[in-house]
Amino acid sequence: MKNNTQLAGIILCLIASISWGAMFPVADHALTYIDPLFFTLIRYGSVTLLLVIILFMKEGKTAFRFEGKFFTLLLFGVAGFTVYNILIFLGQHMMGRSGVVVASIMESIMPMLSILIIWIYKKIKPENYQFITISCAFIGAFIVVTNGSTEFASILTTNLFPILFMLIAVIGWCIYSMGGESVKGWSTLRYSTLTCLLGTITTGLITLVATAFHIVDVPSLEVIYQVRYDMIFMILFPGLIALLAWNKGIKILSPVSGILFINFVPVTTLVVVTLQGHPISLYEVFGTALVIYALTQNNLYQRRQQNKTIKPINLNHSRYRLK
């Protein structure tokens, strides 16, 4: 039974990670027709509706009470579903085709960014091995961003804003992921639904203002029809299914074990981009492999540290001897 449960957790985390890895190549096609604001609004507006229905059916209308946590949930909802989604796809769109791989790399270094955020916010200094793996991950990301060019200063200057947008986006998702601790006693579904709802409403207000000032245009039905398959995929897999699968998988495997599966995000992105017929440079492959290596080593070190804290049972003790 335990092995079956562990297998279920592995499958769920794989589904989520592979969905997120395929998300960026699919979004690349959709963003040629629709701007990131309406792309995010349509996608997560649909996800929110589905989550609301599921939460109502499972926990009833009382689950929609904020219980004095409205502003806390608003903060995390905006960080996770407004800041992350708008800026990650805006940055990807601004960088063009290279933004697909860069966006997936930025997402894969979230565990490292979480360590830094905890250090700054909670004053918990990372271990030496964490410093090493963080440095390794950022070197890998840097190689992917510059694509091996020695003129990295001009490349970073040219892509400064999209890279900055992506960095802010992944920091937003890191903050959101830590927000679940602020609503102890709530189900994962309830936290996900209410934060998604508040974040999507905020996205809607921003989109309304941007449309009023003619910064973006309302997509026509013809445009929406052009990206219908992209949106169906983005709503169901990287949106609804990945969110619920990841949260459930993490709960089964524990965060230390489950976070390892985030390595499949850049791997899946590279596979999908290659299958689409777009060339991948050796620098992108090497940089991605370096990030994956850093994340893997960080996870293995965490496991060793966790195992050291578990005291073995002394079976020779009289308490455990058979009478």
C-alpha positions as CSV (number, residue, x, y, z in Angstrom):
1,M,0.0,0.0,0.0
2,K,2.8,2.4,0.9
3,N,4.7,1.7,-2.3
4,N,1.5,2.4,-4.3
5,T,1.0,5.7,-2.5
6,Q,4.6,6.7,-3.2
7,L,4.2,5.7,-6.9
8,A,1.1,7.9,-7.0
9,G,3.0,10.8,-5.6
10,I,5.8,10.4,-8.1
11,I,3.3,10.3,-11.0
12,L,1.5,13.4,-9.8
13,C,4.7,15.4,-9.5
14,L,5.8,14.2,-12.9
15,I,2.5,15.3,-14.5
16,A,2.8,18.7,-12.9
17,S,6.5,19.2,-13.9
18,I,6.1,18.0,-17.5
19,S,3.0,20.2,-17.9
20,W,4.9,23.2,-16.7
21,G,7.8,22.3,-19.0
22,A,5.5,22.1,-22.0
23,M,3.8,25.3,-21.0
24,F,6.4,27.7,-22.4
25,P,6.6,26.4,-26.0
26,V,2.8,26.3,-26.1
27,A,2.6,29.9,-24.8
28,D,5.1,31.0,-27.4
29,H,2.7,30.1,-30.1
30,A,-0.3,31.7,-28.4
31,L,1.5,34.9,-27.6
32,T,2.0,35.6,-31.3
33,Y,-1.8,36.2,-31.4
34,I,-2.7,37.5,-28.0
35,D,-1.0,39.8,-25.5
36,P,0.2,38.4,-22.1
37,L,-2.5,40.3,-20.1
38,F,-5.5,38.8,-21.9
39,F,-3.6,35.5,-22.2
40,T,-3.3,35.4,-18.4
41,L,-6.8,36.6,-17.7
42,I,-8.5,34.1,-20.0
43,R,-6.4,31.2,-18.8
44,Y,-6.7,31.8,-15.1
45,G,-10.3,33.1,-15.3
46,S,-11.2,29.6,-16.6
47,V,-9.0,27.9,-14.0
48,T,-10.6,29.9,-11.2
49,L,-14.1,29.0,-12.4
50,L,-13.2,25.3,-12.3
51,L,-11.6,25.6,-8.9
52,V,-14.6,27.4,-7.5
53,I,-16.9,24.6,-8.7
54,I,-14.7,21.9,-7.3
55,L,-14.3,23.6,-3.9
56,F,-18.0,24.2,-3.6
57,M,-18.8,20.6,-4.4
58,K,-16.1,19.3,-1.9
59,E,-16.3,21.7,1.0
60,G,-19.5,23.8,0.5
61,K,-20.1,27.5,0.7
62,T,-18.4,27.9,4.1
63,A,-15.0,27.3,2.4
64,F,-15.3,30.7,0.7
65,R,-15.2,32.6,4.0
66,F,-11.9,34.6,4.4
67,E,-11.9,34.3,8.2
68,G,-10.0,37.6,8.6
69,K,-7.3,36.6,6.1
70,F,-8.5,38.6,3.1
71,F,-5.5,40.8,2.8
72,T,-3.1,38.0,3.4
73,L,-4.8,35.9,0.7
74,L,-4.9,38.9,-1.6
75,L,-1.1,39.4,-1.2
76,F,-0.3,35.8,-2.0
77,G,-2.9,35.6,-4.8
78,V,-1.4,38.7,-6.5
79,A,2.1,37.4,-6.1
80,G,1.3,33.9,-7.5
81,F,-1.4,34.5,-10.1
82,T,-0.9,38.1,-11.2
83,V,2.7,39.0,-10.8
84,Y,4.0,35.6,-11.8
85,N,1.8,34.9,-14.8
86,I,1.8,38.4,-16.3
87,L,5.6,39.0,-16.0
88,I,6.8,35.5,-16.9
89,F,5.0,35.5,-20.2
90,L,5.6,39.2,-20.8
91,G,9.4,38.6,-20.4
92,Q,9.2,35.4,-22.6
93,H,7.3,37.3,-25.3
94,M,9.8,40.2,-25.2
95,M,12.8,37.9,-25.7
96,G,11.2,36.0,-28.6
97,R,12.0,32.4,-29.3
98,S,15.0,32.4,-26.9
99,G,12.6,33.4,-24.1
100,V,11.0,29.9,-24.1
101,V,14.2,28.2,-22.7
102,V,15.1,31.2,-20.5
103,A,11.6,31.2,-18.9
104,S,11.8,27.5,-18.1
105,I,15.3,27.9,-16.6
106,M,14.0,30.8,-14.4
107,E,11.3,28.5,-13.2
108,S,13.7,25.7,-12.4
109,I,15.8,27.9,-10.1
110,M,12.8,28.6,-7.8
111,P,14.1,26.3,-5.1
112,M,17.3,28.3,-5.0
113,L,15.5,31.6,-4.8
114,S,13.3,30.2,-2.0
115,I,16.5,29.5,0.0
116,L,17.6,33.2,-0.5
117,I,14.1,34.5,0.4
118,I,14.1,32.5,3.6
119,W,17.6,33.9,4.4
120,I,16.5,37.5,3.9
121,Y,13.0,37.2,5.5
122,K,13.6,34.7,8.3
123,K,17.3,35.3,8.8
124,I,18.0,31.6,8.3
125,K,21.5,31.4,6.7
126,P,21.9,28.7,4.1
127,E,24.4,25.9,4.6
128,N,27.7,25.9,2.7
129,Y,26.4,23.3,0.2
130,Q,23.4,25.5,-0.5
131,F,25.7,28.4,-1.4
132,I,27.6,26.1,-3.8
133,T,24.5,24.8,-5.5
134,I,22.9,28.3,-5.7
135,S,26.1,29.6,-7.4
136,C,26.1,26.6,-9.8
137,A,22.4,27.1,-10.7
138,F,22.9,30.8,-11.5
139,I,26.0,30.1,-13.6
140,G,23.9,27.6,-15.6
141,A,21.1,30.1,-16.0
142,F,23.6,32.8,-17.1
143,I,25.0,30.5,-19.8
144,V,21.5,29.9,-21.1
145,V,20.6,33.6,-21.1
146,T,23.8,34.6,-22.9
147,N,23.9,31.5,-25.1
148,G,27.6,31.3,-24.8
149,S,28.3,34.7,-26.2
150,T,31.3,36.6,-24.8
151,E,29.4,39.9,-25.4
152,F,27.3,39.1,-22.4
153,A,27.2,42.7,-21.2
154,S,25.4,43.9,-24.4
155,I,23.1,40.8,-24.3
156,L,22.1,41.5,-20.7
157,T,21.6,45.1,-21.5
158,T,19.4,44.3,-24.5
159,N,17.3,41.8,-22.5
160,L,17.5,43.5,-19.1
161,F,13.8,44.2,-18.8
162,P,12.5,40.8,-19.9
163,I,15.0,39.0,-17.6
164,L,14.1,41.3,-14.8
165,F,10.4,40.6,-15.4
166,M,11.0,36.9,-15.3
167,L,13.1,37.2,-12.1
168,I,10.3,39.2,-10.4
169,A,7.8,36.6,-11.6
170,V,9.5,33.6,-10.1
171,I,10.1,35.5,-6.8
172,G,6.4,36.1,-6.8
173,W,5.6,32.4,-7.2
174,C,8.2,31.5,-4.4
175,I,6.3,33.9,-2.1
176,Y,3.0,32.4,-3.1
177,S,4.3,28.9,-2.4
178,M,5.3,29.9,1.1
179,G,1.9,31.4,1.8
180,G,0.2,28.1,2.5
181,E,1.7,28.2,6.0
182,S,-0.3,31.3,6.9
183,V,-3.6,29.4,6.6
184,K,-3.0,26.4,8.8
185,G,-6.0,24.1,9.0
186,W,-7.2,25.0,5.5
187,S,-7.1,22.4,2.7
188,T,-4.8,22.9,-0.2
189,L,-7.8,23.2,-2.5
190,R,-9.3,26.0,-0.4
191,Y,-6.0,28.0,-0.3
192,S,-5.5,27.5,-4.1
193,T,-9.0,28.5,-5.0
194,L,-9.3,31.7,-2.9
195,T,-5.8,33.0,-3.8
196,C,-6.4,32.2,-7.5
197,L,-9.8,34.0,-7.3
198,L,-8.3,37.1,-5.8
199,G,-5.3,37.1,-8.1
200,T,-7.5,36.7,-11.2
201,I,-9.8,39.6,-10.1
202,T,-6.7,41.7,-9.7
203,T,-5.5,40.7,-13.2
204,G,-8.9,41.6,-14.5
205,L,-8.7,45.1,-13.1
206,I,-5.2,45.6,-14.5
207,T,-6.3,44.4,-17.9
208,L,-9.4,46.7,-17.7
209,V,-7.2,49.7,-17.0
210,A,-4.7,48.8,-19.7
211,T,-7.5,48.4,-22.2
212,A,-9.0,51.7,-21.3
213,F,-5.7,53.5,-21.9
214,H,-5.3,51.5,-25.2
215,I,-2.1,49.8,-23.9
216,V,-3.7,46.4,-25.0
217,D,-6.6,45.6,-27.3
218,V,-9.4,43.2,-26.6
219,P,-8.8,40.0,-28.6
220,S,-11.4,39.3,-31.3
221,L,-13.2,36.0,-31.4
222,E,-11.2,35.2,-34.5
223,V,-7.9,35.6,-32.4
224,I,-9.3,33.5,-29.6
225,Y,-10.3,30.8,-32.1
226,Q,-6.7,30.8,-33.4
227,V,-5.3,30.0,-30.0
228,R,-8.2,27.7,-28.8
229,Y,-6.1,24.6,-28.6
230,D,-3.3,26.4,-26.8
231,M,-5.7,27.8,-24.3
232,I,-7.4,24.5,-23.7
233,F,-4.0,23.0,-22.9
234,M,-2.9,25.9,-20.7
235,I,-6.1,25.9,-18.7
236,L,-6.4,22.2,-18.1
237,F,-2.8,21.0,-17.8
238,P,-0.3,23.7,-16.6
239,G,-3.3,25.4,-14.9
240,L,-5.8,23.2,-13.1
241,I,-4.3,19.7,-13.3
242,A,-0.7,20.7,-12.6
243,L,-1.7,22.9,-9.6
244,L,-3.7,20.2,-7.9
245,A,-1.4,17.3,-8.9
246,W,1.7,19.2,-7.6
247,N,0.1,20.0,-4.3
248,K,-1.1,16.5,-3.8
249,G,2.2,15.0,-4.9
250,I,4.2,17.2,-2.6
251,K,1.9,16.2,0.3
252,I,2.6,12.5,-0.4
253,L,6.3,12.7,-1.0
254,S,7.2,15.7,1.2
255,P,8.6,18.9,-0.1
256,V,12.2,17.7,0.1
257,S,11.6,14.7,-2.2
258,G,8.9,16.3,-4.4
259,I,10.9,19.5,-5.3
260,L,13.4,17.3,-7.2
261,F,10.8,16.8,-9.9
262,I,11.0,20.5,-10.8
263,N,14.1,19.5,-12.7
264,F,11.8,18.0,-15.4
265,V,10.6,21.5,-16.4
266,P,13.6,22.6,-18.5
267,V,14.1,19.1,-19.7
268,T,10.6,19.0,-21.0
269,T,10.9,22.4,-22.6
270,L,14.0,21.5,-24.5
271,V,12.4,18.2,-25.7
272,V,9.3,20.1,-26.9
273,V,11.3,22.8,-28.6
274,T,13.4,20.3,-30.4
275,L,10.3,18.3,-31.5
276,Q,8.9,21.6,-32.9
277,G,12.0,21.7,-35.2
278,H,13.7,24.7,-33.5
279,P,17.5,24.3,-33.1
280,I,18.9,24.1,-29.6
281,S,22.5,25.2,-29.0
282,L,25.1,23.3,-27.0
283,Y,25.3,26.2,-24.6
284,E,21.6,25.9,-23.8
285,V,21.9,22.2,-23.3
286,F,25.0,22.6,-21.1
287,G,23.5,25.5,-19.1
288,T,20.3,23.5,-18.5
289,A,22.2,20.5,-17.4
290,L,24.2,22.6,-15.0
291,V,21.0,23.9,-13.4
292,I,19.6,20.4,-13.1
293,Y,22.8,19.2,-11.6
294,A,22.8,22.0,-9.0
295,L,19.1,21.3,-8.1
296,T,19.7,17.6,-7.8
297,Q,22.8,18.0,-5.6
298,N,20.9,20.4,-3.4
299,N,18.1,17.9,-3.0
300,L,20.5,15.1,-2.2
301,Y,22.3,17.1,0.4
302,Q,19.0,18.0,2.0
303,R,18.1,14.4,2.2
304,R,21.4,13.5,3.9
305,Q,20.9,16.3,6.4
306,Q,17.4,15.2,7.1
307,N,18.5,11.6,7.6
308,K,21.1,12.7,10.1
309,T,18.5,14.2,12.3
310,I,16.6,10.9,12.5
311,K,17.8,8.9,15.5
312,P,18.1,5.1,14.9
313,I,16.2,2.8,17.3
314,N,18.5,0.8,19.5
315,L,17.0,-2.7,19.3
316,N,19.3,-4.0,22.0
317,H,17.6,-1.7,24.5
318,S,15.5,-3.7,27.0
319,R,12.4,-1.8,25.9
320,Y,12.5,-3.4,22.4
321,R,13.6,-6.9,23.4
322,L,11.2,-9.7,22.9
323,K,10.0,-11.1,26.3
